Amino acid sequence: MPSGEVPLFYRRGFRNVLQQAIYVAATAIIAWYVYTSLDLREFGFGFLSEPAGFAVGSQWLTEVDGVTNSRLTMYLVGVWSSIRAVLVAILLSTIVGVVVGVARLSSNFLVSKMAMLFVEIFRNTPLLVQVVLWYAILLVGAPIIQNVVNVGDFFFLSNRGIAIPWPVPSAGLWGVPDWFVGVWVIALIAAALVALRVRASRQERERETGQPHFANRYAFTIFAAAALISFLLLGVVVSIDRPILEGTQYAEGMVIKPEFAALVLGLTAYTGSFIAEIVRGSIQALPRGQTEAANAIGLSGYQRLSLIILPQALRQMIPSVTNQFLNVNKNSSLAYAVLYDDLFRVATVIQNKAGHALEMFFVIIVTYMIISFAISAVMNVLNARVTAHRL
């Protein structure tokens, strides 16, 4: 070998090619093994088109009986059950996290210590224990249906769940069909877009002039006025459906079942405690001069928090909060412990009836990944807007 020449094995290009060749070979072997194994056991998803043969509880906006509907339809109902639990838990845990996180920094001794106690209890207790405990409280601690708690014939509380009023389509003053409520929803969306645009414009003027322009107040007034005016012009297309107690069952209104409530409360308290620490840490990471400057120009506590502190802390909060939202999606599978018919529980029932465990676990994994990707996409868009630099 000539003096100074690098051996072939130690050359960077050769080692890169060798590593890629090993990776491709290993991947091919694994793929061949998986294909052979699946081919031997007749891997397929045709069983999902067969009749389900079981019922799903805790339905909302869906009406399936499990007899005439396919297994795929029942699984999609379970997916919808999971999604609505995840969305409600994300919303509530965000509110709880922000409130408790800010309360931890309060100068009031009692408020700060109560917030700290909340965080330490729910953050350091296993989520499964919390979910089961909430379920026991709602199912055993609540009064039986014969001793239901009735609040003005609007709210009913018992171990069968919580019955509350709920808006439903109405023919209204002009006798319009039920689908006409969609027109009002479109009007609400348009009003919300206009209100957000006005809010952004007034916030921009506030930054340029340094004078308060009450962006939130104006935006809310515009939206509320547009919603009320459109509601009246369309002829009151929505009415309130009040709950009724018929024997030992709720009728009308909307019923929040103990299973759903236990899952959401457990996810909310557990995730909210983590978000509270993220909020507290993000606020404390800001320079003290920001708060001092806000006090110097005479901003109120609410203005200081909403205009100075939280907008800057959001840049640090969003990535960590996104992880917590993804955890909500994955932790929702604990619904199995309280018999809530989420996608995991429904998939397990299908698996037991059809005997296609591998296919169902593949479907479960793909479903959770799609929901997680959707949450990540929304949070990435929000993060991009928050971190965008404005000249």
C-alpha positions as CSV (number, residue, x, y, z in Angstrom):
1,M,0.0,0.0,0.0
2,P,1.5,3.4,-1.0
3,S,2.6,5.6,1.9
4,G,-0.1,8.0,3.1
5,E,-3.0,6.1,1.4
6,V,-6.1,5.6,3.8
7,P,-7.3,2.0,4.0
8,L,-10.6,1.3,2.3
9,F,-12.5,0.5,5.5
10,Y,-11.6,3.9,7.0
11,R,-12.7,6.0,4.1
12,R,-15.8,8.0,4.9
13,G,-17.5,7.4,1.6
14,F,-17.0,3.6,1.8
15,R,-18.3,3.5,5.4
16,N,-21.4,5.6,4.4
17,V,-22.2,3.2,1.6
18,L,-21.6,0.2,3.8
19,Q,-23.9,1.5,6.5
20,Q,-26.7,2.2,4.0
21,A,-26.3,-1.3,2.5
22,I,-26.6,-2.9,5.9
23,Y,-29.7,-0.8,6.7
24,V,-31.3,-1.7,3.3
25,A,-30.5,-5.4,3.8
26,A,-31.9,-5.5,7.3
27,T,-35.0,-3.6,6.2
28,A,-35.5,-6.0,3.4
29,I,-35.1,-9.1,5.7
30,I,-37.6,-7.7,8.2
31,A,-40.1,-6.8,5.4
32,W,-39.8,-10.3,3.9
33,Y,-40.4,-11.9,7.3
34,V,-43.4,-9.7,8.0
35,Y,-44.9,-10.3,4.6
36,T,-44.4,-14.1,4.9
37,S,-45.9,-14.2,8.4
38,L,-48.9,-12.1,7.3
39,D,-49.4,-14.2,4.2
40,L,-49.5,-17.4,6.2
41,R,-52.2,-16.1,8.5
42,E,-54.4,-14.4,5.8
43,F,-53.8,-10.9,6.9
44,G,-56.7,-8.6,5.8
45,F,-59.4,-6.1,6.9
46,G,-62.4,-7.7,5.3
47,F,-63.8,-8.6,8.7
48,L,-64.5,-4.9,9.4
49,S,-67.3,-4.9,6.9
50,E,-69.2,-7.6,8.7
51,P,-72.1,-6.8,11.2
52,A,-70.8,-5.7,14.5
53,G,-73.1,-7.6,16.8
54,F,-72.5,-5.4,19.9
55,A,-73.7,-2.0,21.1
56,V,-71.7,1.1,22.0
57,G,-72.7,3.4,24.8
58,S,-72.0,7.1,25.4
59,Q,-73.0,8.1,21.9
60,W,-73.3,11.7,20.9
61,L,-74.4,12.9,17.5
62,T,-74.4,9.3,16.4
63,E,-77.1,6.7,16.3
64,V,-75.9,3.1,15.7
65,D,-77.4,-0.1,17.0
66,G,-74.6,-2.5,16.4
67,V,-76.9,-5.0,14.7
68,T,-77.2,-3.6,11.2
69,N,-74.1,-1.5,11.4
70,S,-70.7,-2.8,10.4
71,R,-67.7,-3.3,12.7
72,L,-65.9,-0.4,10.9
73,T,-68.9,1.9,11.7
74,M,-68.7,0.9,15.3
75,Y,-65.0,1.5,15.4
76,L,-65.5,5.0,13.9
77,V,-68.1,5.7,16.6
78,G,-65.4,4.7,19.1
79,V,-62.9,7.1,17.4
80,W,-65.4,9.9,17.6
81,S,-65.9,9.1,21.3
82,S,-62.2,9.4,21.9
83,I,-61.8,12.6,19.9
84,R,-64.5,14.4,21.8
85,A,-63.1,13.3,25.2
86,V,-59.6,14.4,24.1
87,L,-60.8,17.8,22.8
88,V,-62.8,18.6,26.0
89,A,-59.9,17.5,28.2
90,I,-57.4,19.6,26.2
91,L,-59.7,22.7,26.5
92,L,-60.3,22.2,30.2
93,S,-56.7,21.3,31.1
94,T,-55.4,24.4,29.3
95,I,-57.8,26.6,31.3
96,V,-56.9,24.9,34.6
97,G,-53.2,24.9,33.8
98,V,-53.1,28.7,33.0
99,V,-55.2,29.6,36.0
100,V,-53.2,27.4,38.5
101,G,-49.9,28.3,36.9
102,V,-50.6,32.0,37.3
103,A,-52.0,31.4,40.8
104,R,-48.7,29.8,41.9
105,L,-47.0,33.2,41.3
106,S,-49.7,35.1,43.3
107,S,-48.5,37.3,46.1
108,N,-51.5,35.9,48.1
109,F,-50.1,33.2,50.4
110,L,-53.3,31.1,50.5
111,V,-53.8,31.2,46.7
112,S,-50.2,30.3,45.9
113,K,-50.2,27.4,48.4
114,M,-53.5,26.0,47.2
115,A,-52.2,26.1,43.7
116,M,-49.0,24.4,44.7
117,L,-51.0,21.7,46.6
118,F,-53.1,21.1,43.5
119,V,-50.0,20.6,41.3
120,E,-48.3,18.3,43.8
121,I,-51.3,16.1,44.4
122,F,-52.4,15.6,40.8
123,R,-49.0,15.6,39.2
124,N,-47.6,12.9,41.5
125,T,-50.5,10.6,41.4
126,P,-50.8,7.9,38.7
127,L,-53.4,8.9,36.1
128,L,-55.1,5.5,36.2
129,V,-55.7,5.9,40.0
130,Q,-57.2,9.4,39.4
131,V,-59.5,8.2,36.6
132,V,-60.8,5.3,38.7
133,L,-61.2,7.5,41.7
134,W,-63.3,10.0,39.8
135,Y,-65.4,7.2,38.4
136,A,-66.0,5.8,41.9
137,I,-67.0,9.3,43.1
138,L,-69.4,9.9,40.3
139,L,-70.9,6.4,40.3
140,V,-70.9,5.6,44.0
141,G,-70.8,9.0,45.6
142,A,-73.5,10.6,43.6
143,P,-77.2,10.0,44.6
144,I,-79.2,7.2,43.0
145,I,-81.6,8.2,40.3
146,Q,-84.6,8.0,42.7
147,N,-82.9,10.7,44.8
148,V,-81.8,12.8,41.9
149,V,-80.6,16.3,42.6
150,N,-82.8,18.7,40.6
151,V,-81.7,22.3,40.1
152,G,-84.6,24.3,38.8
153,D,-85.6,21.5,36.3
154,F,-82.5,22.5,34.3
155,F,-79.8,20.3,35.8
156,F,-80.1,16.8,37.2
157,L,-77.4,15.0,39.0
158,S,-77.3,11.3,39.9
159,N,-75.2,8.2,39.5
160,R,-76.7,7.9,35.9
161,G,-74.8,11.1,35.0
162,I,-75.4,14.8,34.7
163,A,-78.3,16.0,32.5
164,I,-78.0,19.6,31.2
165,P,-80.0,21.7,28.7
166,W,-78.7,21.6,25.1
167,P,-79.4,23.6,22.0
168,V,-81.3,21.9,19.2
169,P,-82.5,23.0,15.7
170,S,-85.9,24.7,15.7
171,A,-88.4,25.8,13.1
172,G,-88.3,29.2,14.7
173,L,-90.5,32.1,13.8
174,W,-90.5,31.5,10.1
175,G,-91.0,27.7,10.1
176,V,-87.7,26.9,8.5
177,P,-86.3,23.4,8.2
178,D,-83.9,22.0,10.8
179,W,-80.9,22.2,8.4
180,F,-81.3,26.0,8.4
181,V,-79.4,26.2,11.6
182,G,-76.3,25.6,9.4
183,V,-76.9,29.1,8.0
184,W,-76.6,30.6,11.4
185,V,-73.5,28.6,12.1
186,I,-72.0,30.1,8.9
187,A,-73.0,33.5,10.1
188,L,-71.3,32.9,13.4
189,I,-68.1,31.8,11.7
190,A,-68.1,34.9,9.5
191,A,-68.7,37.1,12.6
192,A,-65.8,35.4,14.4
193,L,-63.5,36.0,11.5
194,V,-64.5,39.7,11.4
195,A,-64.0,40.0,15.1
196,L,-60.6,38.4,15.0
197,R,-59.6,40.8,12.2
198,V,-60.7,43.8,14.2
199,R,-58.9,42.5,17.2
200,A,-55.7,42.1,15.3
201,S,-56.0,45.5,13.8
202,R,-56.6,47.2,17.1
203,Q,-53.7,45.3,18.7
204,E,-51.4,46.5,15.9
205,R,-52.5,50.1,16.5
206,E,-51.9,49.5,20.2
207,R,-48.4,48.4,19.6
208,E,-47.7,51.4,17.3
209,T,-49.2,54.1,19.5
210,G,-48.7,52.7,22.9
211,Q,-52.2,53.6,23.8
212,P,-54.9,51.0,24.8
213,H,-57.4,50.2,22.1
214,F,-59.3,47.5,24.0
215,A,-59.0,44.9,21.3
216,N,-60.6,42.1,23.1
217,R,-63.5,44.2,24.2
218,Y,-64.3,45.4,20.7
219,A,-63.9,41.9,19.2
220,F,-66.2,40.4,21.7
221,T,-68.8,43.1,21.2
222,I,-68.8,42.7,17.5
223,F,-69.1,38.9,17.7
224,A,-71.9,39.1,20.3
225,A,-73.9,41.7,18.4
226,A,-73.5,39.8,15.1
227,A,-74.6,36.6,16.7
228,L,-77.7,38.1,18.3
229,I,-78.8,40.0,15.2
230,S,-78.3,37.1,12.9
231,F,-80.1,34.8,15.4
232,L,-83.1,37.2,15.4
233,L,-83.2,37.8,11.6
234,L,-83.1,34.1,10.9
235,G,-86.1,33.6,13.2
236,V,-84.7,31.9,16.3
237,V,-83.5,28.7,14.6
238,V,-82.2,27.2,17.8
239,S,-84.1,26.3,20.9
240,I,-83.0,24.9,24.3
241,D,-83.9,21.3,24.9
242,R,-84.4,20.9,28.7
243,P,-83.7,17.5,30.3
244,I,-86.6,15.5,31.7
245,L,-86.6,12.7,34.2
246,E,-88.8,9.8,33.0
247,G,-88.8,7.0,35.6
248,T,-85.2,5.9,36.1
249,Q,-83.9,7.4,32.9
250,Y,-83.1,10.9,31.6
251,A,-84.9,12.1,28.5
252,E,-84.2,15.1,26.3
253,G,-81.3,17.5,26.9
254,M,-77.8,16.1,27.0
255,V,-76.5,13.6,29.5
256,I,-72.9,13.5,30.6
257,K,-72.3,9.9,31.5
258,P,-70.1,9.1,34.6
259,E,-67.7,7.2,32.3
260,F,-67.1,10.2,30.1
261,A,-66.9,12.6,33.1
262,A,-64.5,10.5,35.0
263,L,-62.1,10.2,32.0
264,V,-62.3,13.9,31.2
265,L,-61.8,15.0,34.9
266,G,-58.9,12.7,35.3
267,L,-57.2,13.9,32.1
268,T,-58.0,17.5,33.0
269,A,-56.6,17.4,36.5
270,Y,-53.5,15.4,35.6
271,T,-52.6,17.3,32.5
272,G,-53.6,20.6,34.0
273,S,-51.0,20.2,36.8
274,F,-48.2,19.7,34.2
275,I,-49.4,22.7,32.2
276,A,-49.5,24.8,35.3
277,E,-45.8,24.1,35.9
278,I,-45.0,24.9,32.3
279,V,-46.9,28.2,32.6
280,R,-45.2,29.1,35.9
281,G,-41.7,28.2,34.6
282,S,-42.3,30.2,31.4
283,I,-43.4,33.3,33.2
284,Q,-40.5,33.1,35.7
285,A,-38.1,32.8,32.8
286,L,-39.0,36.3,31.6
287,P,-36.7,39.1,32.6
288,R,-38.0,40.9,35.8
289,G,-37.7,44.2,33.9
290,Q,-40.8,43.3,31.8
291,T,-43.0,43.3,34.9
292,E,-41.4,46.4,36.3
293,A,-41.8,48.2,33.1
294,A,-45.5,47.3,33.0
295,N,-46.0,48.5,36.5
296,A,-44.1,51.7,35.7
297,I,-46.5,52.7,32.9
298,G,-49.5,52.0,35.1
299,L,-50.9,48.8,33.6
300,S,-53.4,46.8,35.7
301,G,-52.8,43.3,36.8
302,Y,-54.9,41.9,34.0
303,Q,-53.3,44.2,31.4
304,R,-49.8,43.2,32.6
305,L,-50.6,39.6,32.4
306,S,-52.5,39.6,29.0
307,L,-50.5,42.2,27.1
308,I,-46.9,41.8,28.5
309,I,-46.3,38.5,30.3
310,L,-48.4,35.8,28.6
311,P,-47.7,36.8,25.0
312,Q,-43.9,36.6,25.6
313,A,-44.2,33.4,27.7
314,L,-46.2,31.7,25.0
315,R,-43.1,31.3,22.9
316,Q,-41.6,29.1,25.5
317,M,-44.9,27.4,26.6
318,I,-46.2,26.1,23.3
319,P,-43.7,23.3,22.5
320,S,-44.0,21.9,26.0
321,V,-47.8,22.3,26.1
322,T,-48.0,20.5,22.7
323,N,-46.3,17.5,24.3
324,Q,-48.9,17.5,27.0
325,F,-51.7,17.7,24.4
326,L,-50.2,14.6,22.7
327,N,-50.1,12.9,26.1
328,V,-53.8,13.6,26.5
329,N,-54.5,11.7,23.3
330,K,-52.4,8.7,24.3
331,N,-53.6,8.7,27.9
332,S,-57.2,8.6,26.7
333,S,-56.8,4.9,26.2
334,L,-57.2,4.6,30.0
335,A,-61.0,4.9,29.2
336,Y,-60.9,1.1,29.2
337,A,-60.6,1.2,33.0
338,V,-63.9,3.1,33.5
339,L,-65.8,1.2,30.7
340,Y,-66.0,4.2,28.4
341,D,-66.4,3.1,24.8
342,D,-63.4,4.8,23.2
343,L,-61.6,3.6,20.2
344,F,-59.4,1.2,22.2
345,R,-62.2,-0.4,24.0
346,V,-64.3,-0.8,20.8
347,A,-61.3,-2.2,19.0
348,T,-60.8,-4.7,21.7
349,V,-64.4,-5.9,21.5
350,I,-64.0,-6.3,17.7
351,Q,-60.8,-8.2,18.2
352,N,-62.4,-10.6,20.6
353,K,-65.3,-11.2,18.3
354,A,-63.4,-11.4,15.0
355,G,-60.1,-12.8,16.2
356,H,-57.9,-10.4,14.1
357,A,-55.7,-9.0,16.9
358,L,-52.8,-7.9,14.6
359,E,-55.0,-6.1,12.2
360,M,-56.9,-4.3,15.0
361,F,-53.7,-3.2,16.8
362,F,-52.4,-1.9,13.4
363,V,-55.7,0.1,13.1
364,I,-55.4,1.4,16.6
365,I,-51.8,2.6,16.1
366,V,-52.6,4.3,12.8
367,T,-55.6,6.1,14.4
368,Y,-53.7,7.4,17.4
369,M,-50.9,8.6,15.0
370,I,-53.4,10.5,12.8
371,I,-55.0,12.2,15.8
372,S,-51.5,13.1,17.2
373,F,-50.4,14.4,13.8
374,A,-53.5,16.6,13.7
375,I,-52.9,18.0,17.1
376,S,-49.2,18.6,16.3
377,A,-50.2,20.4,13.0
378,V,-52.5,22.8,14.8
379,M,-50.0,23.5,17.5
380,N,-47.2,24.0,14.9
381,V,-49.4,26.6,13.1
382,L,-50.0,28.4,16.4
383,N,-46.4,28.2,17.3
384,A,-45.4,29.7,14.0
385,R,-47.8,32.6,14.5
386,V,-46.6,33.3,18.0
387,T,-42.9,33.1,17.2
388,A,-43.2,35.2,14.0
389,H,-41.1,38.4,14.2
390,R,-43.0,41.5,13.2
391,L,-41.0,44.5,11.9
